[in-house]
């Protein structure tokens, strides 16, 4: 294997879990003196890339599904140009694709290189677009995206699942994946410099886009339920999105506006995390939940729900606790119990940091990813 070529539709820098995955693995490989390149549509170095991508904004005003088609077509086209050029002198490389579109491009332009994809999907990209209201569920484009995923994923040389849930969901939807070499390897999370004397002066913190799937409205109801019992805990919400105004109004209507800070998007939320006692999460679906691991890395116990891949990350009673997403009063019981028990919080904080170091640290996960890629290269060469 001469090089790991990471194929992605996105820029290296950015807030998404996918971008964090790429950055962290890229950094790990460079630190190990392994050859690695990140190839994206922007690597095509065409002066038309930015104008064409920006035109999607105008297309979206006319039709959201058309904007998705525009996004997928042009990103795939320019990725193909850049990837074909890059692979021309690297016959012994392995391609590590970050989504079904980049994997499909890689399968189309490769010569001898194996293609391995990491599955960041919860179920399907079609479902994620539909959940955001960008395309009709079960419409023509929805079915087209799912059919493309079925075709591409079935032809991979290897697939990395970020959680056991992720694996079971995709194999159930695409039975042919059971024949594709695979491994369950969590997202790698970098450590961060830890201040020697960080002041913990706030109670709860959560990180995530202010959109329906993250379910911040339920979190506000939990906070209000605790406040009504005399436990007025502070909450910092890191992230931005279309629901910000509605959430601010909800906090005011619930009488907890003075307890909630909306901090907006933060390029590096880790310093903010370590100023809090507990990390809380109310998302209705996560294929993995990379921010949970980031909180654990900072020594925060985690309150979350056992949805999607989260049970692969948090062990209730060890690094944190599970709470319900359909009963704010019951969730408030869990919250109050933890915040009013310093000994349990301290024990869970130590367990959270230890679990991060053992299972999720970049060096640990990076080594597993590199080994899997090397194995698929050796298998295809045999």
C-alpha positions in Angstrom: 0.0 0.0 0.0 1.7 3.1 -1.2 -0.8 5.7 0.1 -4.1 6.2 1.8 -6.2 8.4 -0.4 -9.1 9.9 1.5 -11.9 10.7 -0.9 -14.5 13.2 0.4 -17.1 15.6 -1.0 -16.3 18.1 1.8 -13.5 20.5 2.7 -11.0 19.3 5.3 -12.0 22.0 7.7 -15.6 22.2 9.1 -17.8 21.3 12.0 -19.3 18.0 10.9 -18.5 14.6 12.4 -17.4 13.5 8.9 -14.9 16.3 8.6 -13.6 15.6 12.1 -13.1 11.9 11.2 -11.1 12.9 8.1 -9.0 15.5 9.9 -8.2 13.2 12.8 -7.3 10.2 10.7 -5.2 12.4 8.3 -3.3 13.8 11.3 -2.7 10.3 12.7 -1.3 8.9 9.5 1.0 11.9 9.0 2.2 11.5 12.6 3.0 7.8 11.8 4.9 8.9 8.6 2.3 7.1 6.5 1.6 8.5 3.0 -1.8 10.1 2.9 -3.7 12.6 0.7 -7.2 14.1 1.0 -8.9 14.5 -2.3 -12.1 16.5 -2.7 -14.0 18.3 -5.5 -12.0 21.4 -4.5 -8.8 19.5 -5.4 -9.8 19.7 -9.0 -8.5 23.3 -8.9 -11.1 24.5 -11.4 -12.1 28.2 -11.3 -15.7 27.0 -11.9 -16.0 24.9 -8.7 -17.0 27.7 -6.3 -19.4 29.5 -8.7 -21.1 26.2 -9.7 -21.5 25.1 -6.1 -22.7 28.5 -5.0 -25.4 28.4 -7.8 -27.1 25.7 -5.7 -28.5 28.5 -3.4 -30.5 29.9 -6.4 -31.6 26.5 -7.5 -32.8 25.7 -4.0 -35.2 28.7 -4.1 -36.9 27.1 -7.0 -36.8 23.5 -5.9 -35.1 21.8 -2.9 -34.9 18.4 -4.6 -33.3 20.0 -7.6 -30.8 21.6 -5.3 -29.9 18.2 -3.9 -29.4 16.8 -7.4 -27.3 19.8 -8.3 -25.2 19.2 -5.2 -24.6 15.5 -5.9 -24.0 15.8 -9.6 -21.4 18.6 -9.5 -19.6 17.4 -6.4 -19.3 14.0 -7.9 -18.1 15.4 -11.3 -15.3 17.5 -9.8 -14.3 14.8 -7.3 -14.0 12.4 -10.3 -11.7 14.9 -12.1 -9.4 15.3 -9.1 -9.4 11.7 -8.0 -8.7 10.3 -11.5 -5.7 12.6 -11.8 -4.4 11.7 -8.3 -4.7 8.0 -8.8 -2.9 7.9 -12.2 0.5 7.7 -10.5 -0.6 5.7 -7.4 -1.6 2.2 -8.6 -0.9 0.7 -5.1 -2.9 3.2 -3.1 -6.1 2.4 -1.1 -9.1 4.7 -1.4 -10.9 5.5 1.8 -14.2 7.1 0.8 -16.4 9.1 3.2 -19.8 8.6 1.7 -21.7 6.7 -1.0 -21.2 9.4 -3.6 -17.4 9.6 -3.1 -17.3 5.8 -3.0 -19.2 5.6 -6.3 -16.8 8.0 -7.9 -13.9 6.0 -6.6 -15.3 2.8 -8.0 -15.8 4.4 -11.4 -12.3 6.0 -11.8 -10.0 3.6 -10.0 -7.6 1.4 -11.8 -6.2 -1.2 -9.4 -6.9 0.5 -6.1 -9.3 -1.1 -3.5 -12.1 1.1 -2.3 -13.1 1.1 1.4 -15.9 3.3 2.7 -16.7 4.5 6.2 -20.4 4.5 6.8 -21.4 7.7 8.6 -25.0 7.1 7.6 -27.7 6.7 10.2 -29.8 4.7 7.7 -29.5 6.4 4.3 -28.5 9.9 3.1 -32.0 9.9 1.6 -33.6 9.7 5.0 -31.3 12.4 6.3 -32.3 14.8 3.5 -36.0 13.9 4.1 -35.7 14.5 7.8 -34.4 18.0 7.1 -37.3 18.7 4.7 -35.1 18.9 1.6 -36.7 16.1 -0.3 -40.1 14.2 -0.1 -39.8 10.9 1.7 -40.4 8.0 -0.6 -40.3 10.3 -3.6 -38.4 9.7 -6.8 -35.2 11.3 -5.6 -35.5 9.6 -2.3 -35.7 6.2 -4.0 -32.9 7.1 -6.4 -30.5 7.9 -3.6 -31.3 4.7 -1.8 -30.9 2.7 -5.0 -27.5 4.3 -5.7 -26.4 3.5 -2.2 -27.4 -0.2 -2.6 -25.5 -0.5 -5.8 -22.3 1.3 -4.6 -22.1 -0.3 -1.1 -22.5 -3.8 -2.5 -19.5 -3.4 -4.8 -17.1 -2.1 -2.1 -13.9 -3.9 -1.2 -14.4 -3.1 2.4 -16.6 -1.1 4.7 -16.1 0.5 8.1 -19.1 0.9 10.4 -18.8 3.5 13.2 -21.1 1.5 15.4 -22.9 -1.9 15.8 -26.2 -0.1 15.2 -24.8 1.4 12.0 -23.8 -2.1 10.8 -27.1 -3.8 11.6 -29.2 -1.1 10.0 -27.2 -1.0 6.7 -26.9 -4.8 6.5 -30.7 -5.1 7.1 -31.4 -2.7 4.3 -28.7 -4.0 2.0 -28.3 -7.7 2.6 -25.4 -8.0 0.1 -23.3 -6.0 2.6 -23.0 -9.2 4.6 -20.6 -10.4 2.0 -18.4 -7.3 2.0 -15.4 -7.4 4.4 -16.1 -5.1 7.3 -15.1 -3.9 10.7 -16.9 -1.9 13.4 -14.5 0.9 14.3 -15.6 4.1 16.1 -14.9 7.6 15.0 -11.4 8.7 16.1 -11.4 11.6 18.5 -8.3 13.7 19.1 -7.3 14.6 22.6 -6.9 18.3 23.4 -4.6 20.2 25.7 -6.2 20.2 29.1 -5.9 23.3 31.2 -4.2 22.6 34.5 -6.8 24.5 36.5 -10.0 24.8 34.5 -12.8 26.5 36.5 -16.0 24.5 36.5 -18.7 27.1 37.0 -21.7 25.8 35.0 -24.0 22.7 35.2 -25.0 21.3 31.8 -23.7 21.7 28.3 -24.9 20.3 25.0 -23.4 20.6 21.5 -25.3 20.2 18.2 -27.1 22.0 15.3 -30.4 23.6 16.3 -32.5 21.3 14.2 -35.4 18.9 15.0 -33.3 15.7 15.2 -31.2 17.1 18.0 -34.4 17.5 20.0 -33.3 20.5 22.1 -36.9 21.4 22.9 -37.1 18.2 25.1 -34.0 19.3 26.9 -35.5 22.6 27.7 -38.6 20.8 29.1 -36.3 18.6 31.3 -34.6 21.7 32.6 -38.0 23.3 33.4 -39.2 20.2 35.2 -36.1 20.3 37.4 -36.5 24.0 38.0 -40.1 23.5 39.1 -38.8 21.2 41.8 -36.4 23.9 43.0 -33.3 22.7 41.1 -32.4 25.6 38.8 -29.5 24.2 36.8 -27.7 26.2 34.1 -27.5 25.0 30.5 -25.1 26.1 27.7 -26.2 25.2 24.2 -23.4 25.2 21.6 -24.6 25.3 18.0 -26.8 27.2 15.7 -29.5 26.5 13.2 -33.1 27.2 12.1 -34.7 26.4 15.5 -32.7 29.0 17.5 -35.5 31.6 17.7 -38.2 29.0 18.6 -36.0 27.5 21.3 -35.2 30.9 22.8 -39.0 31.6 22.9 -39.6 28.2 24.5 -37.1 28.9 27.2 -38.8 32.2 28.0 -42.3 30.6 28.0 -41.0 27.9 30.4 -39.5 30.5 32.8 -36.0 29.3 32.4 -34.5 32.0 30.0 -32.1 33.1 32.7 -30.8 29.6 33.0 -30.0 29.0 29.3 -27.1 30.4 27.3 -27.2 30.1 23.5 -23.5 30.2 22.5 -23.9 29.7 18.8 -21.5 27.8 16.6 -18.1 27.3 18.1 -15.2 26.0 16.0 -13.7 24.3 19.0 -16.2 23.6 21.8 -13.8 21.5 23.9 -12.7 24.4 26.2 -16.4 25.2 26.8 -17.1 21.5 27.6 -14.6 21.4 30.4 -16.2 24.3 32.2 -19.3 22.2 32.9 -20.3 19.4 35.3 -22.3 17.2 32.9 -22.8 16.7 29.2 -26.4 16.2 28.1 -27.8 15.0 24.8 -31.4 14.5 23.6 -31.0 13.7 19.9 -33.5 11.2 18.6 -31.0 9.5 16.3 -27.2 9.2 16.1 -25.2 6.7 14.1 -22.3 7.3 16.6 -22.4 10.6 18.5 -18.9 12.0 18.2 -19.6 14.9 20.6 -20.3 12.3 23.4 -16.8 11.1 23.1 -15.4 14.6 23.0 -17.3 15.2 26.3 -15.9 12.0 27.8 -12.4 13.1 26.7 -12.9 16.2 28.9 -13.9 14.0 31.8 -17.7 14.8 31.7 -20.3 12.3 32.7 -22.9 11.9 29.9 -26.7 12.0 30.0 -28.2 10.7 26.8 -30.8 8.2 25.4 -30.0 4.7 24.1 -30.8 5.5 20.5 -28.9 4.5 17.4 -25.2 3.9 18.0 -25.1 5.7 21.4 -25.1 2.4 23.4 -21.8 1.6 21.7 -20.4 4.8 23.2 -21.9 5.2 26.7 -22.4 2.4 29.2 -25.1 3.4 31.7 -23.9 3.4 35.2 -20.3 3.7 34.1 -19.6 6.8 31.9 -23.1 8.3 32.4 -26.8 7.5 32.5 -29.6 7.1 30.0 -32.8 9.2 30.3 -36.1 9.0 28.4 -37.0 11.1 25.4 -40.7 10.9 26.0 -41.1 11.9 29.6 -39.5 15.2 30.8 -40.4 14.6 34.4 -38.7 11.1 34.5 -35.7 12.6 32.7 -35.6 15.3 35.4 -35.4 12.6 38.0 -32.3 11.3 36.3 -30.8 14.7 36.0 -31.4 15.8 39.6 -30.1 12.4 40.9 -26.8 12.9 39.1 -26.2 16.6 39.8 -27.0 16.1 43.4 -24.6 13.2 43.8 -21.0 14.6 43.6 -19.4 11.2 44.4 -21.2 9.5 41.5 -20.4 12.3 39.2 -16.7 12.1 40.1 -16.6 8.3 39.6 -18.3 8.7 36.2 -16.0 11.5 35.2 -12.9 9.2 35.8 -14.6 6.3 33.9 -15.5 8.6 31.0 -11.9 9.8 30.6 -10.6 6.3 30.9 -13.0 4.9 28.3 -12.0 7.6 25.9 -8.3 6.7 26.3 -8.9 3.0 25.8 -11.4 2.9 23.0 -11.8 6.3 21.2 -8.5 8.1 21.3 -7.1 9.0 17.8 -4.0 6.8 18.2 -6.1 3.7 19.2 -8.7 4.1 16.5 -6.2 5.3 13.8 -4.2 2.2 14.3 -7.3 0.0 13.8 -8.4 1.9 10.7 -4.9 1.7 9.1 -4.7 -2.0 9.9 -8.1 -2.7 8.2 -7.1 -0.7 5.1 -3.9 -2.6 4.9 -5.8 -5.9 5.2 -8.1 -5.0 2.3 -5.1 -4.0 0.2 -3.4 -7.3 0.8 -6.7 -9.2 0.1 -7.2 -7.5 -3.3 -3.6 -8.1 -4.2 -3.7 -11.8 -3.4 
